[in-house]
Amino acid sequence: MRLVLLPGLDGTGLLFRRLVASLPESLKPIVVRYPGTCSTYSDLLPTVLSSFPAGERYVLVAESFSGPLAIRAAGGAPDGLAGVVLAASFARQPLPDLMALFCRHFPPRLLFELPWSFQAAALVGLRESLG
């Protein structure tokens, strides 16, 4: 069985390091990395689909930002997909307009340099935290 691990907003998959190190040998992980530029879910979907192992069963694990990508990918019923796990994620982006604006002008990693109140508003939709 394979695990296809989709990263959060940073797009690197680095947060999966400890998980990957602790997995039994029977679970062979594929850690997906997104391009360095901020893209739409539609732009990232081919990267996700191309990471699926041909001829093998796998579970798709999506962390945070990647939840909607996992749902879209699974909706096509790809061969070998045994399940989907959403970890600290969501089915649709909480503030799509705000995130789209941010991504057009700044690299995604910059979000983590901003005050926590802005991060919360951008990532989980806590509009009152911006006030």
OpenMM code with the backbone's topology and positions (N, CA, C; nanometers):
from openmm import Vec3, app, unit

residues = "MET ARG LEU VAL LEU LEU PRO GLY LEU ASP GLY THR GLY LEU LEU PHE ARG ARG LEU VAL ALA SER LEU PRO GLU SER LEU LYS PRO ILE VAL VAL ARG TYR PRO GLY THR CYS SER THR TYR SER ASP LEU LEU PRO THR VAL LEU SER SER PHE PRO ALA GLY GLU ARG TYR VAL LEU VAL ALA GLU SER PHE SER GLY PRO LEU ALA ILE ARG ALA ALA GLY GLY ALA PRO ASP GLY LEU ALA GLY VAL VAL LEU ALA ALA SER PHE ALA ARG GLN PRO LEU PRO ASP LEU MET ALA LEU PHE CYS ARG HIS PHE PRO PRO ARG LEU LEU PHE GLU LEU PRO TRP SER PHE GLN ALA ALA ALA LEU VAL GLY LEU ARG GLU SER LEU GLY".split()
positions = [
    Vec3(0.0857, -0.1184, 0.0000),
    Vec3(0.0000, 0.0000, 0.0000),
    Vec3(0.0892, 0.1233, 0.0000),
    Vec3(0.0504, 0.2230, -0.0760),
    Vec3(0.1235, 0.3493, -0.0819),
    Vec3(0.0419, 0.4575, -0.0119),
    Vec3(0.1097, 0.5579, 0.0361),
    Vec3(0.0465, 0.6795, 0.0876),
    Vec3(0.0913, 0.7938, -0.0015),
    Vec3(-0.0036, 0.8693, -0.0553),
    Vec3(0.0291, 0.9888, -0.1311),
    Vec3(-0.0012, 1.1052, -0.0385),
    Vec3(0.1039, 1.1776, 0.0023),
    Vec3(0.0927, 1.2844, 0.1015),
    Vec3(0.0931, 1.4202, 0.0330),
    Vec3(-0.0185, 1.4925, 0.0467),
    Vec3(-0.0320, 1.6255, -0.0124),
    Vec3(-0.0049, 1.7296, 0.0951),
    Vec3(0.0866, 1.8236, 0.0686),
    Vec3(0.1291, 1.9188, 0.1718),
    Vec3(0.0292, 2.0313, 0.1945),
    Vec3(0.0546, 2.1053, 0.3015),
    Vec3(-0.0233, 2.2248, 0.3324),
    Vec3(0.0201, 2.3412, 0.2461),
    Vec3(-0.0121, 2.4613, 0.2919),
    Vec3(0.0086, 2.5824, 0.2139),
    Vec3(0.1543, 2.6053, 0.1755),
    Vec3(0.2491, 2.5590, 0.2564),
    Vec3(0.3903, 2.5804, 0.2205),
    Vec3(0.4286, 2.5030, 0.0950),
    Vec3(0.3546, 2.3972, 0.0633),
    Vec3(0.3755, 2.3226, -0.0603),
    Vec3(0.4963, 2.2334, -0.0649),
    Vec3(0.5714, 2.2245, 0.0441),
    Vec3(0.6971, 2.1501, 0.0421),
    Vec3(0.6853, 2.0060, 0.0877),
    Vec3(0.5906, 1.9761, 0.1741),
    Vec3(0.5810, 1.8429, 0.2313),
    Vec3(0.6775, 1.8204, 0.3460),
    Vec3(0.7513, 1.9238, 0.3859),
    Vec3(0.8492, 1.9088, 0.4948),
    Vec3(0.7842, 1.8704, 0.6271),
    Vec3(0.6607, 1.9096, 0.6482),
    Vec3(0.5940, 1.8749, 0.7739),
    Vec3(0.5643, 1.7254, 0.7848),
    Vec3(0.5805, 1.6515, 0.6772),
    Vec3(0.5582, 1.5073, 0.6795),
    Vec3(0.6831, 1.4288, 0.7188),
    Vec3(0.7966, 1.4963, 0.7397),
    Vec3(0.9228, 1.4252, 0.7666),
    Vec3(0.9114, 1.3256, 0.8810),
    Vec3(0.8577, 1.3692, 0.9938),
    Vec3(0.8497, 1.2792, 1.1106),
    Vec3(0.7514, 1.1651, 1.0847),
    Vec3(0.6416, 1.1951, 1.0179),
    Vec3(0.5456, 1.0899, 0.9831),
    Vec3(0.6113, 0.9857, 0.8932),
    Vec3(0.6774, 1.0315, 0.7895),
    Vec3(0.7430, 0.9403, 0.6948),
    Vec3(0.8472, 0.8546, 0.7674),
    Vec3(0.9225, 0.9140, 0.8567),
    Vec3(1.0260, 0.8396, 0.9298),
    Vec3(0.9675, 0.7324, 1.0209),
    Vec3(0.8433, 0.7504, 1.0648),
    Vec3(0.7846, 0.6551, 1.1585),
    Vec3(0.6946, 0.5506, 1.0923),
    Vec3(0.6759, 0.5581, 0.9632),
    Vec3(0.5876, 0.4640, 0.8944),
    Vec3(0.6492, 0.3250, 0.8851),
    Vec3(0.5658, 0.2222, 0.8926),
    Vec3(0.6187, 0.0871, 0.8698),
    Vec3(0.6596, 0.0719, 0.7230),
    Vec3(0.7482, -0.0225, 0.6980),
    Vec3(0.7985, -0.0423, 0.5617),
    Vec3(0.6878, -0.0791, 0.4636),
    Vec3(0.5790, -0.1342, 0.5129),
    Vec3(0.4698, -0.1748, 0.4241),
    Vec3(0.3957, -0.0547, 0.3640),
    Vec3(0.4089, 0.0622, 0.4259),
    Vec3(0.3481, 0.1843, 0.3723),
    Vec3(0.4566, 0.2674, 0.3062),
    Vec3(0.4512, 0.2743, 0.1766),
    Vec3(0.5551, 0.3443, 0.1009),
    Vec3(0.5030, 0.4829, 0.0625),
    Vec3(0.5540, 0.5883, 0.1272),
    Vec3(0.5001, 0.7218, 0.1022),
    Vec3(0.5520, 0.7869, -0.0264),
    Vec3(0.4657, 0.8660, -0.0841),
    Vec3(0.5010, 0.9549, -0.1941),
    Vec3(0.4668, 1.0944, -0.1437),
    Vec3(0.5686, 1.1778, -0.1219),
    Vec3(0.5457, 1.3134, -0.0734),
    Vec3(0.5416, 1.4073, -0.1933),
    Vec3(0.4276, 1.4701, -0.2138),
    Vec3(0.4094, 1.5601, -0.3268),
    Vec3(0.4611, 1.6983, -0.2890),
    Vec3(0.5291, 1.7627, -0.3826),
    Vec3(0.5743, 1.9018, -0.3661),
    Vec3(0.5071, 1.9848, -0.4740),
    Vec3(0.4564, 2.0996, -0.4343),
    Vec3(0.3938, 2.1893, -0.5310),
    Vec3(0.4984, 2.2855, -0.5865),
    Vec3(0.4712, 2.3408, -0.7055),
    Vec3(0.5638, 2.4396, -0.7617),
    Vec3(0.5819, 2.5567, -0.6658),
    Vec3(0.6927, 2.6253, -0.6750),
    Vec3(0.7242, 2.7362, -0.5842),
    Vec3(0.6353, 2.8573, -0.5990),
    Vec3(0.5658, 2.8683, -0.7098),
    Vec3(0.4757, 2.9819, -0.7274),
    Vec3(0.3369, 2.9439, -0.6808),
    Vec3(0.2655, 3.0402, -0.6306),
    Vec3(0.1301, 3.0166, -0.5827),
    Vec3(0.0387, 2.9925, -0.7020),
    Vec3(-0.0403, 2.8884, -0.6959),
    Vec3(-0.1277, 2.8520, -0.8058),
    Vec3(-0.2684, 2.8272, -0.7548),
    Vec3(-0.3601, 2.8155, -0.8479),
    Vec3(-0.4974, 2.7818, -0.8120),
    Vec3(-0.5075, 2.6306, -0.7916),
    Vec3(-0.6162, 2.5881, -0.7321),
    Vec3(-0.6392, 2.4443, -0.7174),
    Vec3(-0.6434, 2.3770, -0.8546),
    Vec3(-0.7044, 2.4416, -0.9518),
    Vec3(-0.7106, 2.3843, -1.0867),
    Vec3(-0.5713, 2.3678, -1.1456),
    Vec3(-0.4821, 2.4626, -1.1185),
    Vec3(-0.3439, 2.4526, -1.1673),
    Vec3(-0.2677, 2.3393, -1.0983),
    Vec3(-0.2976, 2.3154, -0.9710),
    Vec3(-0.2238, 2.2148, -0.8936),
    Vec3(-0.2775, 2.0731, -0.9136),
    Vec3(-0.4007, 2.0604, -0.9591),
    Vec3(-0.4615, 1.9274, -0.9723),
    Vec3(-0.3797, 1.8325, -1.0605),
    Vec3(-0.3270, 1.8742, -1.1756),
    Vec3(-0.2451, 1.7807, -1.2544),
    Vec3(-0.1220, 1.7288, -1.1791),
    Vec3(-0.0622, 1.8125, -1.0954),
    Vec3(0.0515, 1.7674, -1.0137),
    Vec3(0.0079, 1.6567, -0.9193),
    Vec3(-0.1083, 1.6745, -0.8578),
    Vec3(-0.1615, 1.5730, -0.7667),
    Vec3(-0.1914, 1.4437, -0.8421),
    Vec3(-0.2633, 1.4534, -0.9520),
    Vec3(-0.3018, 1.3342, -1.0277),
    Vec3(-0.1805, 1.2587, -1.0818),
    Vec3(-0.0776, 1.3310, -1.1210),
    Vec3(0.0416, 1.2644, -1.1752),
    Vec3(0.1234, 1.1934, -1.0667),
    Vec3(0.0950, 1.2228, -0.9408),
    Vec3(0.1693, 1.1583, -0.8315),
    Vec3(0.1125, 1.0221, -0.7938),
    Vec3(-0.0051, 0.9881, -0.8443),
    Vec3(-0.0673, 0.8612, -0.8076),
    Vec3(0.0096, 0.7455, -0.8699),
    Vec3(0.0404, 0.6435, -0.7890),
    Vec3(0.1176, 0.5302, -0.8411),
    Vec3(0.0322, 0.4418, -0.9327),
    Vec3(0.0820, 0.4133, -1.0498),
    Vec3(0.0096, 0.3292, -1.1450),
    Vec3(0.0143, 0.1830, -1.1002),
    Vec3(-0.0990, 0.1177, -1.1053),
    Vec3(-0.1050, -0.0250, -1.0750),
    Vec3(-0.0917, -0.0610, -0.9288),
    Vec3(-0.1018, 0.0356, -0.8392),
    Vec3(-0.0909, 0.0076, -0.6949),
    Vec3(-0.2083, 0.0705, -0.6212),
    Vec3(-0.2414, 0.0113, -0.5075),
    Vec3(-0.3425, 0.0724, -0.4206),
    Vec3(-0.2746, 0.1775, -0.3351),
    Vec3(-0.3480, 0.2853, -0.3078),
    Vec3(-0.2907, 0.3939, -0.2282),
    Vec3(-0.4007, 0.4684, -0.1544),
    Vec3(-0.3571, 0.5368, -0.0494),
    Vec3(-0.4442, 0.6248, 0.0286),
    Vec3(-0.3913, 0.7660, 0.0093),
    Vec3(-0.4802, 0.8568, -0.0168),
    Vec3(-0.4474, 0.9971, -0.0363),
    Vec3(-0.4629, 1.0685, 0.0970),
    Vec3(-0.3556, 1.1310, 0.1462),
    Vec3(-0.3563, 1.2032, 0.2734),
    Vec3(-0.3313, 1.3504, 0.2434),
    Vec3(-0.4294, 1.4350, 0.2766),
    Vec3(-0.4193, 1.5777, 0.2453),
    Vec3(-0.4157, 1.6580, 0.3744),
    Vec3(-0.3120, 1.7378, 0.3872),
    Vec3(-0.2968, 1.8228, 0.5051),
    Vec3(-0.3422, 1.9639, 0.4708),
    Vec3(-0.4236, 2.0229, 0.5542),
    Vec3(-0.4639, 2.1627, 0.5479),
    Vec3(-0.5090, 2.2078, 0.4098),
    Vec3(-0.4326, 2.2963, 0.3485),
    Vec3(-0.4616, 2.3570, 0.2185),
    Vec3(-0.4992, 2.2551, 0.1110),
    Vec3(-0.4470, 2.1326, 0.1205),
    Vec3(-0.4654, 2.0338, 0.0145),
    Vec3(-0.5965, 1.9572, 0.0214),
    Vec3(-0.6775, 1.9808, 0.1223),
    Vec3(-0.8055, 1.9108, 0.1320),
    Vec3(-0.8910, 1.9218, 0.0071),
    Vec3(-0.9150, 2.0425, -0.0435),
    Vec3(-0.9956, 2.0540, -0.1654),
    Vec3(-0.9334, 1.9832, -0.2861),
    Vec3(-0.8008, 1.9801, -0.2922),
    Vec3(-0.7346, 1.9076, -0.4014),
    Vec3(-0.7597, 1.7576, -0.3909),
    Vec3(-0.7511, 1.7043, -0.2712),
    Vec3(-0.7760, 1.5613, -0.2509),
    Vec3(-0.9198, 1.5265, -0.2879),
    Vec3(-1.0133, 1.6115, -0.2497),
    Vec3(-1.1538, 1.5862, -0.2810),
    Vec3(-1.1759, 1.5889, -0.4327),
    Vec3(-1.1186, 1.6872, -0.4994),
    Vec3(-1.1308, 1.6940, -0.6458),
    Vec3(-1.0685, 1.5718, -0.7121),
    Vec3(-0.9497, 1.5341, -0.6676),
    Vec3(-0.8810, 1.4195, -0.7271),
    Vec3(-0.9604, 1.2907, -0.7046),
    Vec3(-1.0111, 1.2717, -0.5852),
    Vec3(-1.0868, 1.1508, -0.5532),
    Vec3(-1.2195, 1.1465, -0.6283),
    Vec3(-1.2739, 1.2634, -0.6598),
    Vec3(-1.4010, 1.2698, -0.7312),
    Vec3(-1.3955, 1.2051, -0.8684),
    Vec3(-1.2781, 1.1959, -0.9248),
    Vec3(-1.2611, 1.1296, -1.0542),
    Vec3(-1.2467, 0.9786, -1.0428),
    Vec3(-1.2576, 0.9246, -0.9225),
    Vec3(-1.2455, 0.7808, -0.8962),
    Vec3(-1.1230, 0.7196, -0.9648),
    Vec3(-1.0037, 0.7705, -0.9332),
    Vec3(-0.8830, 0.7157, -0.9981),
    Vec3(-0.8574, 0.5705, -0.9574),
    Vec3(-0.7999, 0.4958, -1.0498),
    Vec3(-0.7668, 0.3557, -1.0230),
    Vec3(-0.6722, 0.3456, -0.9049),
    Vec3(-0.6988, 0.2512, -0.8173),
    Vec3(-0.6112, 0.2230, -0.7048),
    Vec3(-0.6406, 0.3016, -0.5787),
    Vec3(-0.7237, 0.4029, -0.5859),
    Vec3(-0.7523, 0.4845, -0.4670),
    Vec3(-0.8321, 0.4030, -0.3658),
    Vec3(-0.7732, 0.3833, -0.2474),
    Vec3(-0.8376, 0.3042, -0.1427),
    Vec3(-0.9047, 0.3916, -0.0375),
    Vec3(-0.8658, 0.5194, -0.0289),
    Vec3(-0.9254, 0.6071, 0.0705),
    Vec3(-0.8635, 0.7449, 0.0660),
    Vec3(-0.9308, 0.8361, 0.1353),
    Vec3(-0.8851, 0.9746, 0.1461),
    Vec3(-0.8869, 1.0132, 0.2930),
    Vec3(-0.7794, 1.0747, 0.3393),
    Vec3(-0.7699, 1.1252, 0.4763),
    Vec3(-0.7471, 1.2754, 0.4680),
    Vec3(-0.8349, 1.3528, 0.5329),
    Vec3(-0.8172, 1.4972, 0.5415),
    Vec3(-0.7670, 1.5284, 0.6818),
    Vec3(-0.6474, 1.5844, 0.6920),
    Vec3(-0.5861, 1.6147, 0.8209),
    Vec3(-0.5840, 1.7652, 0.8428),
    Vec3(-0.6562, 1.8121, 0.9445),
    Vec3(-0.6639, 1.9554, 0.9752),
    Vec3(-0.6944, 2.0340, 0.8485),
    Vec3(-0.7983, 1.9923, 0.7789),
    Vec3(-0.8266, 2.0476, 0.6481),
    Vec3(-0.9702, 2.0973, 0.6381),
    Vec3(-1.0142, 2.1201, 0.5163),
    Vec3(-1.1463, 2.1736, 0.4873),
    Vec3(-1.1856, 2.1276, 0.3475),
    Vec3(-1.3149, 2.1341, 0.3174),
    Vec3(-1.3629, 2.0903, 0.1869),
    Vec3(-1.3548, 2.2015, 0.0826),
    Vec3(-1.3656, 2.3252, 0.1284),
    Vec3(-1.3493, 2.4381, 0.0369),
    Vec3(-1.2741, 2.5470, 0.1096),
    Vec3(-1.2051, 2.6293, 0.0342),
    Vec3(-1.1208, 2.7345, 0.0913),
    Vec3(-1.2078, 2.8357, 0.1665),
    Vec3(-1.1766, 2.8644, 0.2939),
    Vec3(-1.2605, 2.9525, 0.3751),
    Vec3(-1.2723, 3.0956, 0.3212),
    Vec3(-1.1649, 3.1534, 0.2767),
    Vec3(-1.1676, 3.2907, 0.2253),
    Vec3(-1.1002, 3.2948, 0.0889),
    Vec3(-1.1647, 3.2415, -0.0132),
    Vec3(-1.0973, 3.2293, -0.1420),
    Vec3(-1.0521, 3.3623, -0.2005),
    Vec3(-1.1282, 3.4689, -0.1843),
    Vec3(-1.0888, 3.5974, -0.2425),
    Vec3(-0.9626, 3.6519, -0.1761),
    Vec3(-0.9555, 3.6430, -0.0435),
    Vec3(-0.8399, 3.6925, 0.0293),
    Vec3(-0.7149, 3.6129, -0.0068),
    Vec3(-0.7268, 3.4812, -0.0106),
    Vec3(-0.6112, 3.3984, -0.0438),
    Vec3(-0.5671, 3.4191, -0.1886),
    Vec3(-0.6621, 3.4325, -0.2799),
    Vec3(-0.6262, 3.4560, -0.4203),
    Vec3(-0.5500, 3.5868, -0.4342),
    Vec3(-0.5958, 3.6903, -0.3650),
    Vec3(-0.5282, 3.8200, -0.3697),
    Vec3(-0.3867, 3.8079, -0.3135),
    Vec3(-0.3732, 3.7420, -0.2002),
    Vec3(-0.2428, 3.7237, -0.1371),
    Vec3(-0.1487, 3.6469, -0.2296),
    Vec3(-0.1988, 3.5378, -0.2880),
    Vec3(-0.1144, 3.4520, -0.3715),
    Vec3(-0.0702, 3.5211, -0.4997),
    Vec3(-0.1499, 3.6138, -0.5495),
    Vec3(-0.1112, 3.6850, -0.6710),
    Vec3(0.0070, 3.7772, -0.6464),
    Vec3(0.0232, 3.8245, -0.5225),
    Vec3(0.1227, 3.9278, -0.4959),
    Vec3(0.2403, 3.8848, -0.4078),
    Vec3(0.2272, 3.7727, -0.3379),
    Vec3(0.3305, 3.7327, -0.2425),
    Vec3(0.3536, 3.5821, -0.2478),
    Vec3(0.4748, 3.5365, -0.2148),
    Vec3(0.4984, 3.3921, -0.2055),
    Vec3(0.4241, 3.3352, -0.0846),
    Vec3(0.3735, 3.2117, -0.0933),
    Vec3(0.2943, 3.1541, 0.0153),
    Vec3(0.3656, 3.1532, 0.1507),
    Vec3(0.4976, 3.1332, 0.1515),
    Vec3(0.5699, 3.1253, 0.2793),
    Vec3(0.5652, 3.2565, 0.3572),
    Vec3(0.5440, 3.3684, 0.2862),
    Vec3(0.5364, 3.4985, 0.3516),
    Vec3(0.4191, 3.5051, 0.4492),
    Vec3(0.3137, 3.4312, 0.4215),
    Vec3(0.1973, 3.4310, 0.5099),
    Vec3(0.2375, 3.4002, 0.6538),
    Vec3(0.3357, 3.3133, 0.6719),
    Vec3(0.3764, 3.2720, 0.8063),
    Vec3(0.4625, 3.3764, 0.8771),
    Vec3(0.4994, 3.4816, 0.8079),
    Vec3(0.5744, 3.5920, 0.8689),
    Vec3(0.4806, 3.7026, 0.9177),
    Vec3(0.3549, 3.6945, 0.8815),
    Vec3(0.2569, 3.7969, 0.9189),
    Vec3(0.2051, 3.7718, 1.0605),
    Vec3(0.1419, 3.8723, 1.1227),
    Vec3(0.0844, 3.8533, 1.2570),
    Vec3(-0.0149, 3.7377, 1.2595),
    Vec3(-0.0225, 3.6715, 1.3745),
    Vec3(-0.1090, 3.5554, 1.3895),
    Vec3(-0.2541, 3.5866, 1.3535),
    Vec3(-0.3031, 3.7058, 1.3846),
    Vec3(-0.4429, 3.7379, 1.3557),
    Vec3(-0.4696, 3.7331, 1.2049),
    Vec3(-0.3750, 3.7791, 1.1237),
    Vec3(-0.3930, 3.7733, 0.9790),
    Vec3(-0.3830, 3.6283, 0.9306),
    Vec3(-0.2888, 3.5521, 0.9857),
    Vec3(-0.2765, 3.4114, 0.9480),
    Vec3(-0.4065, 3.3375, 0.9749),
    Vec3(-0.4634, 3.3594, 1.0930),
    Vec3(-0.5882, 3.2915, 1.1292),
    Vec3(-0.6999, 3.3296, 1.0333),
    Vec3(-0.7097, 3.4566, 1.0016),
    Vec3(-0.8147, 3.5015, 0.9108),
    Vec3(-0.7966, 3.4405, 0.7721),
    Vec3(-0.6754, 3.4365, 0.7243),
    Vec3(-0.6496, 3.3859, 0.5906),
    Vec3(-0.6653, 3.2345, 0.5813),
    Vec3(-0.6245, 3.1643, 0.6864),
    Vec3(-0.6217, 3.0185, 0.6794),
    Vec3(-0.7498, 2.9512, 0.7250),
    Vec3(-0.8175, 3.0078, 0.8220),
    Vec3(-0.9378, 2.9397, 0.8728),
    Vec3(-1.0613, 3.0270, 0.8726),
    Vec3(-1.0512, 3.1444, 0.8176),
    Vec3(-1.1703, 3.2259, 0.7990),
    Vec3(-1.2192, 3.2970, 0.9220),
    Vec3(-1.1321, 3.3310, 1.0134),
    Vec3(-1.1736, 3.4018, 1.1338),
    Vec3(-1.1773, 3.5510, 1.1047),
    Vec3(-1.2821, 3.5951, 1.0417),
    Vec3(-1.2926, 3.7347, 0.9987),
    Vec3(-1.2816, 3.8333, 1.1142),
    Vec3(-1.3371, 3.7965, 1.2296),
    Vec3(-1.3320, 3.8889, 1.3420),
    Vec3(-1.1913, 3.9103, 1.3952),
    Vec3(-1.0982, 3.8192, 1.3620),
    Vec3(-0.9615, 3.8341, 1.4121),
    Vec3(-0.8866, 3.9476, 1.3423),
    Vec3(-0.9371, 3.9951, 1.2283),
    Vec3(-0.8716, 4.1050, 1.1583),
    Vec3(-0.9028, 4.2401, 1.2206),
    Vec3(-1.0061, 4.2480, 1.3027),
    Vec3(-1.0502, 4.3752, 1.3585),
    Vec3(-0.9676, 4.4244, 1.4687),
] * unit.nanometer
topology = app.Topology()
chain = topology.addChain("A")
for resn in residues:
    res = topology.addResidue(resn, chain)
    for name in ("N", "CA", "C"):
        topology.addAtom(name, app.Element.getBySymbol(name[0]), res)
